[in-house]
């Protein structure tokens, strides 16, 4: 009996769905492990990855985004250098990247519907595209990435490593996995990041858990650095952005109360910031832009609710 190769059918496609592809991730994955091979090996991995992604997200209508130069966050960070764990002060990579990474990026630009982002990151472009699609009539989008930061954006999301697809709401959720790491999405994850920062991008968040935080929020067992567990216990049961904002501002005010200062990493100037100044800097580093050329601003329309929450109407916004 002759052996017959089973027919492989393409997965069903979803009409009017646009796949928004984090091509930074695709290019890096394709180039990794190919240093001792010819460049065609990286090109083939790009093609294989794109086929897998389009099959899992069930659309061939895709847009790819790659990070270019002149990231605006480089100028915002003063407490410590943005992505200072990856680059030196002259902008050079600390650790070498895969040999064929530039070629993999060029291959994507040449062969797929792609945008090279200048002045901002691919993450921002993906976020803006998803927000635009969410507001449109008759279209839906799905972001394909491995970057947890993009999960603050409402809508459909695909993990290109695991294949997992989830839908994120505006408020989102927070949970602790079996490895005691905080997983989350939506505004809850963004506000949690304002406290715990993002070690992958060298964003510090809130430097310390204060005695006031430990006293007020059940579950915080120790002082020291404001890590994932502290951020979770502050934010996980908030039921609105008002409540998330209240808690974030209050925590910042208990630390940035005029008693702490730092040295601007770029200028060497000593800075003694207000709580709102530091909240704004961290928020702008963590937030994904939803409209072009718009930086994150603390939602000051929520300040009245904050004063009521703290029962201190004389408290200022700084």
Rosetta blueprint (number, residue, H / E / L):
1 X L
2 X L
3 X L
4 X L
5 X L
6 X L
7 X L
8 X L
9 X L
10 X L
11 X L
12 X L
13 X L
14 X L
15 X L
16 X L
17 X E
18 X E
19 X E
20 X E
21 X E
22 X E
23 X H
24 X H
25 X H
26 X H
27 X H
28 X H
29 X H
30 X H
31 X H
32 X L
33 X L
34 X L
35 X L
36 X L
37 X L
38 X L
39 X H
40 X H
41 X H
42 X H
43 X H
44 X H
45 X H
46 X H
47 X H
48 X H
49 X H
50 X H
51 X H
52 X H
53 X H
54 X H
55 X H
56 X H
57 X H
58 X L
59 X L
60 X L
61 X L
62 X E
63 X E
64 X E
65 X E
66 X E
67 X E
68 X L
69 X L
70 X L
71 X L
72 X L
73 X H
74 X H
75 X H
76 X H
77 X L
78 X L
79 X L
80 X L
81 X L
82 X L
83 X L
84 X L
85 X L
86 X L
87 X E
88 X L
89 X L
90 X L
91 X L
92 X L
93 X E
94 X L
95 X L
96 X L
97 X L
98 X L
99 X L
100 X L
101 X H
102 X H
103 X H
104 X H
105 X H
106 X H
107 X H
108 X H
109 X H
110 X H
111 X H
112 X L
113 X L
114 X E
115 X E
116 X E
117 X E
118 X L
119 X L
120 X L
121 X L
122 X H
123 X H
124 X H
125 X H
126 X H
127 X H
128 X H
129 X H
130 X H
131 X H
132 X H
133 X H
134 X H
135 X H
136 X L
137 X L
138 X L
139 X L
140 X E
141 X E
142 X E
143 X E
144 X E
145 X E
146 X L
147 X L
148 X H
149 X H
150 X H
151 X H
152 X H
153 X L
154 X L
155 X E
156 X E
157 X E
158 X E
159 X E
160 X L
161 X L
162 X L
163 X L
164 X L
165 X E
166 X E
167 X E
168 X E
169 X L
170 X L
171 X L
172 X L
173 X E
174 X E
175 X E
176 X E
177 X L
178 X L
179 X L
180 X L
181 X L
182 X E
183 X E
184 X E
185 X E
186 X H
187 X H
188 X H
189 X H
190 X H
191 X H
192 X H
193 X H
194 X H
195 X H
196 X H
197 X L
198 X E
199 X L
200 X L
201 X L
202 X L
203 X E
204 X L
205 X L
206 X L
207 X L
208 X E
209 X E
210 X L
211 X H
212 X H
213 X H
214 X H
215 X H
216 X H
217 X L
218 X L
219 X L
220 X L
221 X L
222 X L
223 X L
224 X E
225 X E
226 X L
227 X L
228 X H
229 X H
230 X H
231 X H
232 X H
233 X H
234 X H
235 X H
236 X L
237 X L
238 X L
239 X L
240 X L
241 X H
242 X H
243 X H
244 X H
245 X H
246 X H
247 X H
248 X H
249 X H
250 X H
251 X H
252 X H
253 X H
254 X H
255 X H
256 X L
257 X L
258 X L
259 X L
260 X L
261 X L
262 X E
263 X E
264 X L
265 X L
266 X L
267 X L
268 X L
269 X L
270 X E
271 X E
272 X L
273 X L
274 X L
275 X H
276 X H
277 X H
278 X H
279 X H
280 X H
281 X H
282 X H
283 X H
284 X H
285 X H
286 X H
287 X L
288 X L
289 X L
290 X L
291 X L
292 X L
293 X L
294 X L
295 X L
296 X L
297 X L
298 X L
299 X L
300 X H
301 X H
302 X H
303 X H
304 X H
305 X H
306 X H
307 X H
308 X H
309 X H
310 X H
311 X L
312 X L
313 X L
314 X L
315 X L
316 X L
317 X L
318 X L
